[in-house]
Amino acid sequence: MKRILALLLALLMLVFTLVACSDEEGEGEDDGNNMAVAVTDNYYKPDANNSDGFSYERVNGDEARITGFTGAVTPHAVSIPAVIKIKSEEGDADIELPVTQIADEAFRSKTNISGITVPAGVTEIGSFAFAGCSALKAIILPDSLVKIGTAAFAESGLTAVSVPAGVTEIGLAVFYNCSALKTASLPAGIKAIPAQAFMGCSVLDDITWSNGLESIGAHAFNGCAALANVTFPQTLESIGDYAFANCNTGLTARPAAGVEVGRNVFFPVDVDED
């Protein structure tokens, strides 16, 4: 009898040990319903009372590039932090990494953003960075900005945009199919409007550029049905194929003699013969 009791006690102790080990291994596991993002060395939450958080990577030694975003589901205004604060290896002080870049696709298709403030110090916005942000109505861009990548705001909900004076390059299809965009202004530093830059912006009725503009790419304003008035600058050298095709039929402005003009620039008006 004693031998049986001893055996049962040993079995019970083994069971308790296995259960304890299982509990320890399960701690911290995602049950599939927890949407919180783990705080790691490359995740920054600037405000403990706000659910917004930003993933980042360290670049150029002591700078940061924003690579992703998480936040509340309800569309809301988002301010990108100007600096990322991290602990030093010694743990005795914070290291501040200034944010200088927004990575490719960093905010792509985030439908919970109604407005964005990009902080001073950011010089580059990557390709498709805010593409597909359908709830994004307004954006504040810093004077430090120099480059905006391909399709950076394509198919977003922007209603107006003013590109800062320091920007010298905008990418292909940068505002492609922004169906709510009504007004846009480009600075003197933009010498070329690339292909499909504003293609499909069906309610765009006010576009301004400087007298330094030299080229307008193919299909740049194709499908801008509300665009009825533009003024071509004296510095303009070329206009690509179908650049103003399918615009408002009231668009009667034409470039000066000597400007290289592509095919069917104002289609279906002034259709080129085959």
N, C-alpha and C positions, 0 to 999 in steps of 0.2 A: 504493500500500500504506500509506504514511504517513497519507494522508487517511482511509483506512478505520479504521486504529488510533485516530486522533484522534477519529473519530466514535463508535467503540465506547466509548472512555474517557469521552466526554461523556455517553453514554447511561447508563453505570454510575454516574457521579456524580449524574445526575438521579434514578436509582432509589434510591440511598442517601439522598438528600435527602428524597424522598417517604416512605420508610420511617421516617426519623427524625421527621418531622412527625406521622405517624400514631401513633407511640408516645407522643409528647408529648400529643396530644389524647386518647389513651385512658387516661392516668393518672388514677386516682381514680374511674373509671366503675364502676358496680355491675354485676357479672356475673350478678346474679339469685340468687346463693347467699350473698351477704354480707348478714347480717341486722343488722349493727352500725348504730347510728344515728349520723349525722354530728354532730360536736360543733360547734354553732353558737352564736350569741349568745343563743339562747333555749332552750338545752339544758344541763342541769346534772347532773353526775355527782359526787355527794358523796364517794364512796369509790372510789379507783382499783382496789382489790382486789375490788370488788363490781360485778356487771354492771348493777345497778339504775340507771336514769337518769330524769330528770324534765324534761319540757318545761314552759315557763312563759311568762308575759307580765307585763310591768311594769304596775302599776296604781297610781293615786293618787300618782304621782310617784316614791315611794321604797318601794313594797311590791311583792310578787309574788303572782301567782295561778297555781297549778299547773294545767296544761291537759292533761297526758298523762303516760304512764309506759311504760317498756320495762324488761324484766328477764328473768332466766332462765326457761325454760319450766316447770321443776318448781315446783309451788306452794310458796311460802315467805313468811315474815313480812316486811313492808315497813314501814320507818319513813320517813315523809315529812319532808324536811329543814325545820328551823325557819327557816333563812335560805338565800338564794341568794347565792353569792359571785360577783361579776363584776369584771372589770378596769375601772378608770377609763379615760376617754378618753386620759389622759396615760400610763396604763400603770404608774404608780408605786405604786399601792396597790389593794387589793381594796375593792369597794363591797359592803356587805351589805344585801340586800333582805329584810326579814322576810316570811315567808309568812303571808298573812292570809286567803286564800280558796282553795277547791278548786272549779274551774270545772265547769260542766255537762258531764256525760259524761266527765270526766277519766280515770276508771278503768273506764268501762263495759265489761262483758263480758270483763274481764281474768281469765282462768281460772288464772293463775299466782300468785295472791295468796291465802295462807291466813290472814293476819292483817294488820291495818293499825293503825299508831300515828299519829294526827293530832297534830301538835305544838301546844304552847301558843302562843297568838297568833292561831290561825285562828278567825275569827268566823263564817264561812259555808261551808256545803257545798252545792254547786249541784245542780240537778235531774239525776237519773239518774247522779250522780257515781260510784256503786259498783253500779249496777243490773246484774244479770246476772253478778256475780262469784260464780259457783257454788261455788268452793273457799274463799271467805271465811267463816271460822268465828267470828272474834273481832275486835273493834275497840275501840280505846282513844280516847275523845273528850276534848278538853281543856275545862277550865272556862271558857275564853274564848269558847266556841262560843255563838252567839246564834240562828242560823237553819239549818234543814236543809230542802233543797228537795224539790220533787215527785219521788216515786219514787226518792229518793236511794239507797236500799238494796233496792229491789224485786227480787225473785227472786234474792237473794243467799243464801249458805249460813250466815248468822248463826245462832248457837244461843242467844245471850242479848244483850241490849242495855240499857245504863243511860244514859239521856239526861241530860247534865249540867244542873246547877241553873240555869245562865244562859240556857238555851235558852227562847225565848218563842214560837217558831213552827216547826211541822213541816208539810211539804207533803202534798198529796193522795197517797194510795197509797205513803206513805214506806217502809213495810215490806211492801208488797203481795206476797203469795205467797212469803213466806220460809218454806218448808216445814219447815225444821229449827229455827225459832225457838220456844223453850220459855218463856223468861221475858223480860219487858220492864217497865221502870219509867220513868215520866214525871215531870218535876219540877213544882213549884208554878207556874212561869211559863207552863206550857201550859194555856191556858184552853179551847182547842178541839182536839178530836181530829178531824181532817178525814176526809172521805169515803174509804172503802176503805183507811184507814191500815194496818190489819192483816188485811185481807181475804185469805182463803186460807192463813193461818198455821195449818195443820191440827193442829200439836202444841202450840200455845201454851196453856199451862194456868195461867199466873201473870202477871197484868197489874196493875200498881199505878199509881195516879195520886193527885194531891193533892186536898185538900178545896176547892181553888179552881177545879176543872174546871167549866165552864159548858155545854159542848155536845159531843155525840158525833155525828159525821156519818153520812150514809147508807152502809150496807154496811161500816161501819168495822171490824166484827169478823165479818162474814159468812163462814161456812165454817171458823170456828175450832172444829173438832169436839171438841177436848180441853178447851175452856174451860167449866168447870162452876161457877165461883164468882167473882163480882164484888161489890164494894160501891159503890153509887152515893152520891156525896157530896151533902151538903145544898145545895151551891151549884149543882147541876146544874139547867139550865133547859130543855134540849131534847135529844131523841134522834131521829135521822133514820130514814128508811125502811129496814127490813131490817138495822138496825145490828147485831143479834145473831142474825140468821137462821142456821139450820143449825149452831148451836153445840151443845154437849153437852146432851142432854135433861134432865140434872140441874141445869141452870142455872135456878134458881127465883127469884133476886133480881129485884125489880121496883122502878122508880123511885117516889119519893114522889108523892103527889097534888099536882097543880099543875104537874108537869113536862110540857111539850109533847112528845107522843109521836107519831112518824110511823106509817106503815102497816107492818103485819106485822113489827114490830121483833123479835119472838122466833119468827118462822116456823121450823118448822111448828107450834109451840105458840102458842096465843093468836092464831089466824088471824083477820084482820079480815074481816067480811062485806062483800061487794060492795054 
